[in-house]
């Protein structure tokens, strides 16, 4: 169960390019997508088939499932070490429903410091994911699923980024370059980072 020790959450959205390992700064990295894919592979999961269906169609998995997986990981991390009370949540929130579900479940338990937005044009995103698909084994690394995911992003995720931008809580990073060239700022991860 959460205590007052849970102080900071940092959302990461956009094309993260596997640079999250360069961002930790004492934060525990949780990938919403990885948690969903792991749950999908779990033969004992009640959600496995449903998750597979949503992912393959490029749709957003119901918020109750995603938040339950994130909360479980956060609980387990903090149970192992009370000092591990800061989290980078990668690939979340993806839509208004995600945001409302998070606020309802985590209100008073977590403070979202800011959103780190990896910005990249759609064609570069598709090409990178198709390249990744050659070895990832992911069912959604194909052009049809990726184009659906981009439409979902434009309709559902971009408005969330815009909302946080209005609150002055978005740090934008140009992710159109290669992983090694992407400039990841030295972040203090305090509330008022600009």
C-alpha positions as CSV (number, residue, x, y, z in Angstrom):
1,X,0.0,0.0,0.0
2,X,1.2,3.5,-0.7
3,X,2.5,5.9,1.9
4,X,3.4,9.6,1.7
5,X,6.8,8.5,0.4
6,X,5.4,8.2,-3.2
7,X,6.2,11.7,-4.4
8,X,7.0,11.8,-8.0
9,X,5.8,10.4,-11.3
10,X,7.2,11.4,-14.7
11,X,5.2,10.4,-17.8
12,X,7.2,9.7,-21.0
13,X,5.2,9.8,-24.3
14,X,6.1,9.8,-27.9
15,X,8.9,7.8,-29.5
16,X,11.1,6.9,-26.5
17,X,13.8,5.3,-28.7
18,X,15.1,3.2,-25.9
19,X,16.7,6.2,-24.2
20,X,14.8,5.7,-20.9
21,X,17.9,4.0,-19.4
22,X,19.7,7.4,-19.8
23,X,16.9,9.2,-17.9
24,X,16.5,7.2,-14.6
25,X,18.0,9.7,-12.1
26,X,16.9,7.6,-9.2
27,X,13.5,6.9,-10.8
28,X,12.2,3.3,-11.4
29,X,11.3,2.9,-15.1
30,X,8.0,1.3,-15.9
31,X,6.9,0.7,-19.4
32,X,3.1,0.5,-19.8
33,X,3.5,-1.3,-23.1
34,X,6.0,-3.8,-21.7
35,X,3.7,-4.6,-18.7
36,X,0.8,-5.1,-21.1
37,X,2.9,-7.4,-23.4
38,X,4.2,-9.4,-20.5
39,X,0.6,-9.8,-19.1
40,X,-0.6,-10.9,-22.6
41,X,2.0,-13.7,-22.6
42,X,1.1,-14.9,-19.1
43,X,-1.0,-18.0,-19.6
44,X,-2.7,-17.4,-16.2
45,X,-3.8,-13.9,-17.1
46,X,-7.5,-13.1,-17.3
47,X,-6.6,-10.2,-19.6
48,X,-4.2,-11.9,-22.1
49,X,-6.5,-12.4,-25.1
50,X,-8.2,-9.0,-24.6
51,X,-4.8,-7.2,-24.5
52,X,-3.7,-9.0,-27.7
53,X,-6.8,-7.9,-29.5
54,X,-6.4,-4.3,-28.6
55,X,-2.7,-4.2,-29.3
56,X,-3.1,-5.9,-32.7
57,X,-5.8,-3.4,-33.7
58,X,-3.6,-0.5,-32.6
59,X,-6.2,0.5,-30.0
60,X,-5.7,1.6,-26.4
61,X,-6.1,-1.2,-23.8
62,X,-8.8,-0.4,-21.3
63,X,-7.5,1.9,-18.5
64,X,-8.5,-0.5,-15.7
65,X,-6.1,-3.1,-17.0
66,X,-3.2,-0.7,-17.6
67,X,-3.5,1.0,-14.2
68,X,-3.9,-2.2,-12.3
69,X,-0.6,-3.4,-13.9
70,X,1.2,-0.1,-13.2
71,X,-0.1,0.0,-9.6
72,X,1.0,-3.6,-9.0
73,X,4.5,-2.9,-10.2
74,X,4.7,0.3,-8.1
75,X,3.4,-1.5,-5.0
76,X,6.0,-4.3,-5.5
77,X,8.8,-1.9,-6.1
78,X,8.0,0.1,-2.9
79,X,7.4,-3.0,-0.9
80,X,11.0,-4.1,-1.7
81,X,12.4,-0.7,-0.9
82,X,10.5,2.3,0.5
83,X,13.2,4.6,-0.9
84,X,12.2,3.6,-4.5
85,X,9.3,6.0,-4.6
86,X,9.9,7.8,-7.9
87,X,8.7,6.4,-11.2
88,X,9.2,7.1,-14.9
89,X,6.1,5.8,-16.6
90,X,6.8,5.2,-20.2
91,X,3.9,5.2,-22.8
92,X,1.2,6.5,-20.5
93,X,-1.3,8.2,-20.4
94,X,-2.5,7.5,-23.9
95,X,-5.9,9.1,-23.8
96,X,-8.4,11.1,-21.6
97,X,-9.7,7.8,-20.2
98,X,-6.2,6.8,-19.0
99,X,-5.7,10.2,-17.4
100,X,-9.1,10.2,-15.7
101,X,-8.5,6.6,-14.5
102,X,-5.1,7.5,-13.2
103,X,-6.4,10.6,-11.4
104,X,-9.2,8.6,-9.8
105,X,-7.0,5.8,-8.6
106,X,-3.8,7.7,-7.7
107,X,-5.2,11.0,-6.5
108,X,-3.2,12.0,-3.3
109,X,-0.9,9.0,-3.8
110,X,1.3,10.3,-6.7
111,X,2.3,13.7,-8.0
112,X,3.0,14.0,-11.8
113,X,6.1,16.2,-12.0
114,X,6.0,16.6,-15.8
115,X,5.7,14.9,-19.2
116,X,8.7,14.2,-21.2
117,X,7.5,14.3,-24.9
118,X,9.7,12.6,-27.5
119,X,8.6,14.3,-30.7
120,X,9.1,12.6,-34.1
121,X,7.4,12.6,-37.5
122,X,5.1,9.8,-38.3
123,X,7.1,8.3,-41.2
124,X,10.3,8.0,-39.1
125,X,8.3,6.4,-36.4
126,X,6.8,3.8,-38.8
127,X,10.3,3.0,-40.3
128,X,11.8,2.5,-36.9
129,X,9.0,0.2,-35.7
130,X,9.2,-1.8,-39.0
131,X,12.9,-2.2,-38.5
132,X,12.3,-3.2,-34.8
133,X,9.7,-5.7,-36.1
134,X,12.4,-7.7,-37.9
135,X,13.5,-9.0,-34.5
136,X,10.9,-8.0,-31.9
137,X,8.3,-10.6,-32.5
138,X,5.7,-8.0,-31.7
139,X,2.3,-8.5,-33.4
140,X,1.9,-4.7,-33.8
141,X,5.1,-4.0,-35.7
142,X,3.6,-4.0,-39.1
143,X,2.6,-1.0,-41.3
144,X,-1.2,-1.5,-40.9
145,X,-1.1,-1.6,-37.1
146,X,1.4,1.2,-37.0
147,X,-0.8,3.5,-39.1
148,X,-3.7,2.7,-36.9
149,X,-1.6,3.5,-33.8
150,X,-0.6,6.9,-35.3
151,X,-4.3,7.8,-35.9
152,X,-5.0,6.7,-32.3
153,X,-2.1,8.9,-31.1
154,X,-3.3,12.0,-33.1
155,X,-6.9,11.6,-31.8
156,X,-6.3,10.5,-28.3
157,X,-2.7,11.0,-27.0
158,X,-1.8,14.4,-28.5
159,X,-4.7,16.2,-26.7
160,X,-3.3,14.9,-23.4
161,X,0.2,16.3,-24.2
162,X,-1.5,19.6,-25.2
163,X,-3.3,19.6,-21.8
164,X,-0.1,19.1,-19.9
165,X,1.6,21.7,-22.1
166,X,-1.1,24.3,-21.0
167,X,-0.1,23.5,-17.4
168,X,3.6,24.1,-18.2
169,X,4.5,20.5,-17.5
170,X,5.8,19.3,-20.9
171,X,9.5,19.0,-21.8
172,X,9.8,18.4,-25.5
173,X,12.7,16.4,-27.1
174,X,13.4,16.1,-30.8
175,X,13.5,12.4,-31.3
176,X,13.9,12.4,-35.1
177,X,17.6,11.8,-34.8
178,X,19.3,8.5,-34.1
179,X,19.3,7.2,-30.5
180,X,22.9,8.4,-29.9
181,X,22.1,11.8,-31.3
182,X,18.9,12.5,-29.3
183,X,19.7,15.2,-26.8
184,X,18.4,14.1,-23.4
185,X,18.6,17.1,-21.1
186,X,20.0,16.9,-17.7
187,X,16.8,17.0,-15.7
188,X,16.5,17.7,-12.0
189,X,13.0,16.2,-12.3
190,X,11.5,18.8,-10.0
191,X,8.0,20.1,-10.5
192,X,8.9,23.3,-12.2
193,X,11.2,22.0,-14.9
194,X,10.8,24.1,-18.1
